[in-house]
Amino acid sequence: MSKSETLNELRTILAGMFDARYEGAKAVRFANVQGFADGYMRALCDLGVTSEKELVALVNEERRAAAQRADMPTASSLPPGPIVPHFA
């Protein structure tokens, strides 16, 4: 696995973790995903694949992206549109 593939995999893991957090996942699920992400990042550092500074930047990017996704309105949070007379 190349460095870029490894970091893309980490991005996927982090996105899932932050999405779970913003969706209000149960503590057990969030802790499981967080532990997996922490272990993955630790292994990357221990193997010399990446530095802690690179990981901090990557985690920051993914946290911001997840926050933006969480702030986007969903169909259920939008107000209903006007009633169309011929369907009422």
N, C-alpha and C positions, 0 to 999 in steps of 0.2 A: 504494500500500500504506500502510495506516495504521500508527501507532506500535505499537499493540497487536498487529496482525498480524505486524509485523516482529519484535517481541520473542517472540511465540509461535513463529515460525520459528526464532529463535535458540535458544529452549528445546529445540526438537526436535533441532537440531544438537548442542547440548551434551549432551542426554540420550544421543544415539547415541555421542558421544565418550566419555562417562564409562562407559556400558555396555560399550563396546569395551575400555576400560581394565580394568574389573573382571572381564570375561570372559577376560582374558588374550590379547587380540588380538595378532597379529604387529605388530612395530614399524612396519613399512611402512604397514599399514592405519591404525594409531593416529596416526602422524605425518601422514598425509594428512588425516584427519578433524580433527586438531588445527590444522593449517595453515588449513583451510577455516574453522573456527570463529574463529581469530585474525583472519583477513582480514575476515570478516563483522563482527566486533566493531569492528575498526579503521575500517571503512567507516561503521558507525553513528556512531562518535565524530566522524569527519571531516565527515560530513554534518550533524552537530548533532542527530541523531535522539534520542540519549541521552547521558548523561554517564558518565564512567568510574566514578563512585560507584554509579550504577544498575546498570552492568554487573557490578561486583564483587558486588553483592547478588544479582543474578540467577544468576551463576555459582555462588555459595555455595549458593543454594537448589537448583540442579540437581545439584551435587556431593553434597549431603546426600540428595536423593531417590534418586540412583543408588546411593549406599552402602546405603541402606535396602533397595532392590530386590536388591542383591547379597547382603545378609544374610538375605533370606527363604529359608526352606528350599524346595528343589525336590523333586519326587517321587522323583528318583533319590538324594537325600541322606537321605531319611527311612528309618528302619529298617522292614523288612518287617513286615507285620501277622501276626496268628496264622493258622495253617493251618486252613482250614475242612474238617472231616472228610469231608464228602460230595464235596468236589472233589479230595481227595488221592488 
